[in-house]
């Protein structure tokens, strides 16, 4: 296996960093939502869906 083929199989470092960053943002978002008590997204969106239903 040549050097070019082995480097093609590795995940680029910027993709790994981006994935880790997104996971951290998700954890922060869910923690903030849990601390504020706003975790029921379905109940939050229901009044808007009832006012303008999608046919």
Jmol script that loads the backbone (N, CA, C; Angstrom):
load data "model"
ATOM      1  N   UNK A   1       0.853  -1.170   0.000  1.00  0.00           N
ATOM      2  CA  UNK A   1       0.000   0.000   0.000  1.00  0.00           C
ATOM      3  C   UNK A   1       0.901   1.236   0.000  1.00  0.00           C
ATOM      4  N   UNK A   2       0.651   2.124  -0.891  1.00  0.00           N
ATOM      5  CA  UNK A   2       1.477   3.322  -0.986  1.00  0.00           C
ATOM      6  C   UNK A   2       1.027   4.378   0.024  1.00  0.00           C
ATOM      7  N   UNK A   3       1.857   5.400   0.170  1.00  0.00           N
ATOM      8  CA  UNK A   3       1.548   6.480   1.115  1.00  0.00           C
ATOM      9  C   UNK A   3       0.267   7.207   0.710  1.00  0.00           C
ATOM     10  N   UNK A   4       0.047   7.364  -0.582  1.00  0.00           N
ATOM     11  CA  UNK A   4      -1.138   8.071  -1.074  1.00  0.00           C
ATOM     12  C   UNK A   4      -2.417   7.319  -0.730  1.00  0.00           C
ATOM     13  N   UNK A   5      -2.398   5.993  -0.841  1.00  0.00           N
ATOM     14  CA  UNK A   5      -3.584   5.194  -0.539  1.00  0.00           C
ATOM     15  C   UNK A   5      -3.910   5.212   0.949  1.00  0.00           C
ATOM     16  N   UNK A   6      -2.897   5.174   1.810  1.00  0.00           N
ATOM     17  CA  UNK A   6      -3.169   5.160   3.242  1.00  0.00           C
ATOM     18  C   UNK A   6      -3.693   6.507   3.729  1.00  0.00           C
ATOM     19  N   UNK A   7      -3.244   7.605   3.119  1.00  0.00           N
ATOM     20  CA  UNK A   7      -3.737   8.909   3.545  1.00  0.00           C
ATOM     21  C   UNK A   7      -5.170   9.138   3.089  1.00  0.00           C
ATOM     22  N   UNK A   8      -5.601   8.443   2.081  1.00  0.00           N
ATOM     23  CA  UNK A   8      -6.964   8.584   1.586  1.00  0.00           C
ATOM     24  C   UNK A   8      -7.966   7.931   2.544  1.00  0.00           C
ATOM     25  N   UNK A   9      -7.551   6.924   3.268  1.00  0.00           N
ATOM     26  CA  UNK A   9      -8.452   6.212   4.175  1.00  0.00           C
ATOM     27  C   UNK A   9      -8.628   6.924   5.509  1.00  0.00           C
ATOM     28  N   UNK A  10      -7.676   7.756   5.886  1.00  0.00           N
ATOM     29  CA  UNK A  10      -7.776   8.477   7.164  1.00  0.00           C
ATOM     30  C   UNK A  10      -8.780   9.608   7.051  1.00  0.00           C
ATOM     31  N   UNK A  11      -9.489   9.844   8.155  1.00  0.00           N
ATOM     32  CA  UNK A  11     -10.432  10.962   8.206  1.00  0.00           C
ATOM     33  C   UNK A  11      -9.632  12.247   8.340  1.00  0.00           C
ATOM     34  N   UNK A  12      -9.897  13.227   7.495  1.00  0.00           N
ATOM     35  CA  UNK A  12      -9.175  14.502   7.636  1.00  0.00           C
ATOM     36  C   UNK A  12      -9.394  15.101   9.027  1.00  0.00           C
ATOM     37  N   UNK A  13      -8.364  15.711   9.551  1.00  0.00           N
ATOM     38  CA  UNK A  13      -8.408  16.213  10.926  1.00  0.00           C
ATOM     39  C   UNK A  13      -9.479  17.279  11.097  1.00  0.00           C
ATOM     40  N   UNK A  14      -9.754  18.078  10.062  1.00  0.00           N
ATOM     41  CA  UNK A  14     -10.753  19.142  10.213  1.00  0.00           C
ATOM     42  C   UNK A  14     -12.159  18.577  10.323  1.00  0.00           C
ATOM     43  N   UNK A  15     -12.410  17.421   9.733  1.00  0.00           N
ATOM     44  CA  UNK A  15     -13.725  16.780   9.875  1.00  0.00           C
ATOM     45  C   UNK A  15     -13.899  16.252  11.300  1.00  0.00           C
ATOM     46  N   UNK A  16     -12.849  15.669  11.848  1.00  0.00           N
ATOM     47  CA  UNK A  16     -12.909  15.171  13.222  1.00  0.00           C
ATOM     48  C   UNK A  16     -13.097  16.327  14.201  1.00  0.00           C
ATOM     49  N   UNK A  17     -12.371  17.428  14.001  1.00  0.00           N
ATOM     50  CA  UNK A  17     -12.510  18.592  14.876  1.00  0.00           C
ATOM     51  C   UNK A  17     -13.915  19.174  14.763  1.00  0.00           C
ATOM     52  N   UNK A  18     -14.454  19.253  13.549  1.00  0.00           N
ATOM     53  CA  UNK A  18     -15.808  19.765  13.347  1.00  0.00           C
ATOM     54  C   UNK A  18     -16.854  18.893  14.021  1.00  0.00           C
ATOM     55  N   UNK A  19     -16.695  17.581  13.931  1.00  0.00           N
ATOM     56  CA  UNK A  19     -17.643  16.673  14.574  1.00  0.00           C
ATOM     57  C   UNK A  19     -17.597  16.818  16.091  1.00  0.00           C
ATOM     58  N   UNK A  20     -16.396  16.927  16.647  1.00  0.00           N
ATOM     59  CA  UNK A  20     -16.257  17.109  18.092  1.00  0.00           C
ATOM     60  C   UNK A  20     -16.876  18.433  18.519  1.00  0.00           C
ATOM     61  N   UNK A  21     -16.640  19.482  17.738  1.00  0.00           N
ATOM     62  CA  UNK A  21     -17.211  20.798  18.038  1.00  0.00           C
ATOM     63  C   UNK A  21     -18.734  20.747  18.031  1.00  0.00           C
ATOM     64  N   UNK A  22     -19.325  20.077  17.047  1.00  0.00           N
ATOM     65  CA  UNK A  22     -20.785  19.971  16.979  1.00  0.00           C
ATOM     66  C   UNK A  22     -21.352  19.168  18.143  1.00  0.00           C
ATOM     67  N   UNK A  23     -20.652  18.132  18.558  1.00  0.00           N
ATOM     68  CA  UNK A  23     -21.102  17.336  19.704  1.00  0.00           C
ATOM     69  C   UNK A  23     -21.071  18.180  20.972  1.00  0.00           C
ATOM     70  N   UNK A  24     -20.010  18.984  21.133  1.00  0.00           N
ATOM     71  CA  UNK A  24     -19.918  19.866  22.302  1.00  0.00           C
ATOM     72  C   UNK A  24     -21.046  20.888  22.292  1.00  0.00           C
ATOM     73  N   UNK A  25     -21.333  21.476  21.119  1.00  0.00           N
ATOM     74  CA  UNK A  25     -22.441  22.428  21.020  1.00  0.00           C
ATOM     75  C   UNK A  25     -23.773  21.768  21.369  1.00  0.00           C
ATOM     76  N   UNK A  26     -23.981  20.547  20.917  1.00  0.00           N
ATOM     77  CA  UNK A  26     -25.215  19.829  21.224  1.00  0.00           C
ATOM     78  C   UNK A  26     -25.351  19.593  22.727  1.00  0.00           C
ATOM     79  N   UNK A  27     -24.268  19.199  23.365  1.00  0.00           N
ATOM     80  CA  UNK A  27     -24.304  18.968  24.809  1.00  0.00           C
ATOM     81  C   UNK A  27     -24.622  20.262  25.550  1.00  0.00           C
ATOM     82  N   UNK A  28     -23.986  21.373  25.135  1.00  0.00           N
ATOM     83  CA  UNK A  28     -24.256  22.669  25.772  1.00  0.00           C
ATOM     84  C   UNK A  28     -25.708  23.075  25.567  1.00  0.00           C
ATOM     85  N   UNK A  29     -26.211  22.890  24.348  1.00  0.00           N
ATOM     86  CA  UNK A  29     -27.588  23.256  24.032  1.00  0.00           C
ATOM     87  C   UNK A  29     -28.580  22.455  24.875  1.00  0.00           C
ATOM     88  N   UNK A  30     -28.369  21.146  24.953  1.00  0.00           N
ATOM     89  CA  UNK A  30     -29.277  20.303  25.726  1.00  0.00           C
ATOM     90  C   UNK A  30     -29.182  20.609  27.219  1.00  0.00           C
ATOM     91  N   UNK A  31     -27.989  20.910  27.714  1.00  0.00           N
ATOM     92  CA  UNK A  31     -27.830  21.267  29.122  1.00  0.00           C
ATOM     93  C   UNK A  31     -28.566  22.565  29.435  1.00  0.00           C
ATOM     94  N   UNK A  32     -28.402  23.570  28.577  1.00  0.00           N
ATOM     95  CA  UNK A  32     -29.087  24.844  28.779  1.00  0.00           C
ATOM     96  C   UNK A  32     -30.604  24.658  28.731  1.00  0.00           C
ATOM     97  N   UNK A  33     -31.092  23.859  27.786  1.00  0.00           N
ATOM     98  CA  UNK A  33     -32.530  23.606  27.686  1.00  0.00           C
ATOM     99  C   UNK A  33     -33.043  22.884  28.930  1.00  0.00           C
ATOM    100  N   UNK A  34     -32.258  21.963  29.438  1.00  0.00           N
ATOM    101  CA  UNK A  34     -32.668  21.233  30.637  1.00  0.00           C
ATOM    102  C   UNK A  34     -32.682  22.145  31.853  1.00  0.00           C
ATOM    103  N   UNK A  35     -31.701  23.021  31.975  1.00  0.00           N
ATOM    104  CA  UNK A  35     -31.643  23.931  33.124  1.00  0.00           C
ATOM    105  C   UNK A  35     -32.777  24.951  33.104  1.00  0.00           C
ATOM    106  N   UNK A  36     -33.198  25.359  31.908  1.00  0.00           N
ATOM    107  CA  UNK A  36     -34.287  26.326  31.813  1.00  0.00           C
ATOM    108  C   UNK A  36     -35.656  25.646  31.786  1.00  0.00           C
ATOM    109  N   UNK A  37     -35.694  24.334  31.727  1.00  0.00           N
ATOM    110  CA  UNK A  37     -36.955  23.604  31.725  1.00  0.00           C
ATOM    111  C   UNK A  37     -37.647  23.582  30.381  1.00  0.00           C
ATOM    112  N   UNK A  38     -36.957  23.941  29.333  1.00  0.00           N
ATOM    113  CA  UNK A  38     -37.552  24.001  27.998  1.00  0.00           C
ATOM    114  C   UNK A  38     -37.088  22.802  27.174  1.00  0.00           C
ATOM    115  N   UNK A  39     -37.520  21.613  27.575  1.00  0.00           N
ATOM    116  CA  UNK A  39     -37.058  20.412  26.882  1.00  0.00           C
ATOM    117  C   UNK A  39     -38.129  19.772  26.012  1.00  0.00           C
ATOM    118  N   UNK A  40     -39.375  20.220  26.133  1.00  0.00           N
ATOM    119  CA  UNK A  40     -40.452  19.614  25.361  1.00  0.00           C
ATOM    120  C   UNK A  40     -40.686  20.408  24.087  1.00  0.00           C
ATOM    121  N   UNK A  41     -39.957  20.047  23.042  1.00  0.00           N
ATOM    122  CA  UNK A  41     -40.038  20.780  21.785  1.00  0.00           C
ATOM    123  C   UNK A  41     -41.399  20.584  21.131  1.00  0.00           C
ATOM    124  N   UNK A  42     -41.968  19.403  21.241  1.00  0.00           N
ATOM    125  CA  UNK A  42     -43.267  19.139  20.626  1.00  0.00           C
ATOM    126  C   UNK A  42     -44.353  20.025  21.236  1.00  0.00           C
ATOM    127  N   UNK A  43     -44.329  20.194  22.555  1.00  0.00           N
ATOM    128  CA  UNK A  43     -45.320  21.045  23.206  1.00  0.00           C
ATOM    129  C   UNK A  43     -45.086  22.508  22.869  1.00  0.00           C
ATOM    130  N   UNK A  44     -43.846  22.876  22.618  1.00  0.00           N
ATOM    131  CA  UNK A  44     -43.514  24.256  22.269  1.00  0.00           C
ATOM    132  C   UNK A  44     -43.998  24.587  20.854  1.00  0.00           C
ATOM    133  N   UNK A  45     -43.943  23.625  19.937  1.00  0.00           N
ATOM    134  CA  UNK A  45     -44.308  23.878  18.545  1.00  0.00           C
ATOM    135  C   UNK A  45     -45.790  23.656  18.256  1.00  0.00           C
ATOM    136  N   UNK A  46     -46.503  22.934  19.111  1.00  0.00           N
ATOM    137  CA  UNK A  46     -47.897  22.593  18.842  1.00  0.00           C
ATOM    138  C   UNK A  46     -48.794  23.807  18.610  1.00  0.00           C
ATOM    139  N   UNK A  47     -48.724  24.884  19.393  1.00  0.00           N
ATOM    140  CA  UNK A  47     -49.598  26.044  19.120  1.00  0.00           C
ATOM    141  C   UNK A  47     -49.374  26.646  17.734  1.00  0.00           C
ATOM    142  N   UNK A  48     -48.146  26.639  17.263  1.00  0.00           N
ATOM    143  CA  UNK A  48     -47.861  27.190  15.938  1.00  0.00           C
ATOM    144  C   UNK A  48     -48.381  26.279  14.826  1.00  0.00           C
ATOM    145  N   UNK A  49     -48.331  24.978  15.058  1.00  0.00           N
ATOM    146  CA  UNK A  49     -48.816  24.036  14.050  1.00  0.00           C
ATOM    147  C   UNK A  49     -50.341  24.102  13.966  1.00  0.00           C
ATOM    148  N   UNK A  50     -51.000  24.258  15.108  1.00  0.00           N
ATOM    149  CA  UNK A  50     -52.468  24.312  15.132  1.00  0.00           C
ATOM    150  C   UNK A  50     -52.961  25.593  14.430  1.00  0.00           C
ATOM    151  N   UNK A  51     -52.264  26.706  14.605  1.00  0.00           N
ATOM    152  CA  UNK A  51     -52.663  27.956  13.989  1.00  0.00           C
ATOM    153  C   UNK A  51     -52.525  27.914  12.469  1.00  0.00           C
ATOM    154  N   UNK A  52     -51.501  27.285  11.987  1.00  0.00           N
ATOM    155  CA  UNK A  52     -51.295  27.216  10.529  1.00  0.00           C
ATOM    156  C   UNK A  52     -50.942  25.774  10.147  1.00  0.00           C
ATOM    157  N   UNK A  53     -51.966  24.921  10.043  1.00  0.00           N
ATOM    158  CA  UNK A  53     -51.705  23.509   9.737  1.00  0.00           C
ATOM    159  C   UNK A  53     -51.194  23.334   8.307  1.00  0.00           C
ATOM    160  N   UNK A  54     -50.358  22.346   8.144  1.00  0.00           N
ATOM    161  CA  UNK A  54     -49.824  22.007   6.832  1.00  0.00           C
ATOM    162  C   UNK A  54     -50.738  20.952   6.217  1.00  0.00           C
ATOM    163  N   UNK A  55     -51.195  21.203   5.015  1.00  0.00           N
ATOM    164  CA  UNK A  55     -52.129  20.273   4.369  1.00  0.00           C
ATOM    165  C   UNK A  55     -51.369  19.283   3.531  1.00  0.00           C
TER     166      UNK A  55
END
end "model"
wireframe off; spacefill off
backbone 0.3
color backbone group
